[in-house]
C-alpha cells in the first residue's frame, strides 16, 4: 500500500525492522537495506530487469530473506519540480508491485541521487565498469539514507 505522507509511513511501521530502498530504472532496480534500528542504509543488490514476473519474484525473495517491513522508493521528480515520463514509469511499477507485496511503501524524492553517487565514485577513482556495477544500489542507498536521516530528526 502506497503511503503519501512520510510521517504517516513512519508511524505505521513497527518500532524495529529493516526497510528496503529501491532505485527503479528502466534496466535495473537498485536495492539498499536499512539496519533494524533504521539508522544506516547499506547498498544491497541490483536486479537486472527482464520480465515483471521474474523481477517481482526476486524482489519478494529479498523482502522475505531480509524481513523487510516497508519500502522507500526513489521518485524521479524533475529538477524544476515537475513530473515526467520516468515518474509515471515508477508509479506504474509501484502500482504493479502493490498487487504482489502488501508492505507500506513511500515515494522519496530522488533528485540528484545518481549524480551525487556518480560524483563520489569518480572522486574515489573508480573505473567506469566498477561505477556501472555499483551505481544503482548506491543510489538506492542514498535515497534510503535520505529518508532515514529526515525521519530521525
Secondary structure, 3 states (H helix, E strand, C coil): CEECCHHHHHHHCCCCCEEEEEEECCCEEEEEEECCCCCCEEEEEEEECCCHHHHHHHHHHHHHHHCEEEEEEEECECCCCCECHHHHHHHHHHHHHCCCCCCEEEEEECCCHHHHHHHHHHHCCCCHHHHHHHHHHHHHHHHHHHHHHHHHC
